[in-house]
Amino acid sequence: TVWMRLGTEITIVEMLETILPGMDVDLTSQAEAIFKKQGMKIMTSTMVSGANKVNGRFELSLVDAKAKKDKPKITCEKVLVSVGRKVDTSGLGLGKAGVKTDKRGFIEVDDQMKTSVPSIYAIGDVVGGKLLAHKASKEGEIAVEVIAGEDSHMDYRAVPGAVYTEPEIASVGLTEQEARDQNFELKIGRFPFRASGRARTMGMMDGLAKVMADKTTGKVLGVHIIGPKASDLIAEATLAINLDATAQDIAESIHAHPTLSETVMEAALNAEGRAIHILNK
């Protein structure tokens, strides 16, 4: 979205059915609608089968990922290939050291970041999971604390992630699909930024905050936000999951007004059927 705001025409070609695969369904559907409204072209369930340079421009051949039929070609000035990352630990001499890896090549560690060799620790992208800098930093802290004699353990329940688009996208905990796959009964609250006084004064009303909680215990299982300052707002949700807080705990905490953080509070209130500034369904 940065290049689009600078005046570049952007087309996203995605093989899967949605952009941002792996994120919560509300975020992906909102993101796709918002980006299209901004002028971005999004082609999902589409594969690039070939590329040729013609008169200084690139001509991409496209195929429908489901029907396996050719689609109209597109022509562009630049092509950015972003299809993920692959682990490469082959040159580290892990086998000689006796350090075990999984079938994909990631180093196997326990929740204290210990490898199969007691004196060797590993952190960051080489151990798999979410390939995020802040996750790696926390793993480093845990490893150092354990080496120093502390009984520290890594907790992966609440590792936030953010996408720095406009608007921002942030998520922590389980997605709705992951929670249902784990047989949780859910109570879900949503609050649109359009109903936030602060978002309205900023002229940034697209998006929503979503809070999911266990219907039995009330504990927060996941929070997903697309909207202004989402990467900052997700910190409250991360703390809530770390502390086993409930949606009611967030809902009953006084949030300064007018602030964007009220969207998380209102989403938690909506999960309890008590939202103030929208109708509760």
N, C-alpha and C positions, 0 to 999 in steps of 0.2 A: 504493500500500500504506500510505502514511501515514494517509490518511483512513480506511482500513479499520481500522487499529489504534486509531483514535480512536472507533470504534464505528459508522462509516458503512457502509451496504451499498453495494457497488460492483459495477457491471456494465460490462464492456468489450465494445464492439461493434466488431469488426475486419472489414474487407472482405476481406482476404487470408486465406490458409489458416492462418496462424499469427500470434501476437502477436510483436512485436519482429522484423519482417521485415528481412532483411539481416544478422542476427546468425547465428552458428554454430548448426547444427541441434541440437546437444546443449544449448546454452544455452536455446533457445526451448522445447524439449520439457521441460526441467527446470523452467524458469520457470513454464510453464503448469500443470504438475503441482503445484508448490509453492504457487502463488497460489490454485489451486482448493482445495487442502487447507486453506489459511488462511480460506477462505470466499468468495473472490472468484468472481463469475459471469463466464465468458468465452464470448463468442459469436463464433467465427471464421466466415469465408466468409459474412458477413452485412453487408448495407448498410442504412443508415437512409434511407428514401425520403420521410419527412415527419415534421413535428413540430407538435403542437397543444397549446395551453395549456388545460387543463380543470380548473376548480375550484382554480386556484393551483398545479397540478402539470403536468408535461409528459408528453404521451402520444406515444411514438415509434412510427412505422410501420416495420416491418422487412421486408426482402426477402432471400431466399436468393440469394447472389451467383452461385452456379453454376446452380441450377435456375430462377432468376428467378421464384420463387413467393413469395407473401406468407407471412410467419411471424407468430406471435403478437406483438401489440403489448406494449410494456413501458411502465410508468408510473414516473416518478421526480420528485424535487424539483429537481435541478440537472442540467444537461447541459454537459459540457466537450467542445468540438470541438477535436480535435488531429490534423489531417490533413497536417501538414508545413508547410514554408515555401517561399515563392516569392521569387526574387531581384527586386529593384527598383532598378536603376541608371539608370532613365530620366531622373531629374532632376539627374544629375551633370555633364551637358555633355560626356560622353565623346567623342561624335562630333565636336564642334567642336575638341576637343583632339587628335583623331586616335588616341585610344585604342581598340583593337579589343576587341570582346566576342564571345562565342560566340552560338549561336542562342538560348540560353536567357537571355542577358543578363549572364552572368558575365564579368568582366574576364579577358582572356587574359594570363598571365604565364609567364615561364620559371622555372627552379629558383633564380634569384636574385631573384625577385619583381619583375623588370623587365617593364613593359608594352611595347606596340609603340612607345611614345614613350620613348626612352632616359632622359630626365630624370624620368619619372613611374614610381613604384612603387605596387604595390597589395598589400594583405594582407587576411586575414580572410574573412568570409562572401562578400564581393563577388567573390572569385576561385574560389569553388566548392570542391569536395571535401568533406571532413568539416566540418560547420559547428560547430566546437568552439572554445571560448575559448583553450585551451592550444595548439591548432594555430595559431590566429591570433597568439598571443603569440610563438611560435617564428618564424613568418613575419616578424613585426615585427623580431625580433632579426637575422634574416638580411638583411633589407632595409637596416637601419641599418649592419650590418657591411660590406655591399657598398658602400654610399654612402661609408663611411669608408675604403675602399680594400682591404678584406679579400676574399679569394677564397672566400667562403662560399656554400654551396649547401643548399637545402632537401631533406630526405630524407623522403619520405612512406611509406616501408616500415613504419615503426613509430610510428604515431600512435595512442595508446591511447584507448579510449572507455569510459565508465562509465555505468551506470544506477543511480540511487540509490534502489532499492527495498529491501525487506527480504525476503530477503537481497539484497545488492548483486550487480550483474552487471558484469563488465569483460572487455574483449577487446582484443587487439592483433595486427596482422599479418593473414594470410589466414584466411578461414573454410575449413572442410573442402571445401565445394563450390567455392569459388574456387580452391583449390589443385588440385583434381581437374580443373577446367576448364582450368587451365594445364598439365595433363599431368604434374603431379608424382606420383611414387610416394611414398606416405606411410608413415611409422610413427607410430602414434598411441598416446599414453599417457593414461590417465584415473585419477584418484584421488578417491574420495568423501570429503567432509568427515566423514562418519560414522566413518571409520577414523582420523581425526585426534584425538589425545589432547587437544590444546588446544581444538578445536571441541567435544569432548564435555564438557570442564569448563565451557565457556561456555554449554552447552545450545543450541548453534546448529549442528546437524549436517546440515542440508539443503544440497544442492548438490555440486559437484565442480570439480576443476581438470582441464583438458585441454591437453596439449602435443602439437603436431604438428611433425614434422621430415621433411626430405627423406630418403628411404630411402637415396639414394646418398651424399650428402655429410654427412648428419646434422645439417645446419643447421636451426635452429628457424625455422619458417615462420609459425606462429601459436600463440597461447596464449589460452584462453578459460576464464573462471572465473565461477561463480555460487556465492556463499557469503559468510560473514562477512569483512568487510574486503577484498572483492575489488578495490575501487578502489585500495587500497594495494598489494596483492599483485602487481598487474599491472606495477608498476614494474620488477621483476626481469626479467620477460619482455620488456619494452620495451628494456632494456639489452642483453639477450641477442640480440635481432634486430639492434639497432644495431651490435653488435660481431661479427655473423656467428657467434655462438656456436652450439654444437651441443647437442642434448639431453643428451649425455654430459657436457658442460661443467657444465650445471645439476645433473645427477645426482651428479657427483663433488664438488660444492661443499658443504662442511659447513654445515648449517643448524642454528641453535640449537634446542634441544628443551626443553620442548614449545612450539612456535610454529605459527601458521597457515601460515607460509611453507614448512613442510615438505610441505604438500600439492602445491606446485609441484615440489619436488624429487622427491617420490614419483611424480608424474605423469610426470616426465622419466625416472625409473627404469623405470616401467612401459612407456614407449615403447621402452626398451632391453631389456625382458623381465626386469628385475631389481628390481621393486618389493619392499619389505621387508614392509609391513603389509597387503598384499592379495595374492590369488592372481594370478599373471601368466597371461594367456591368449594 
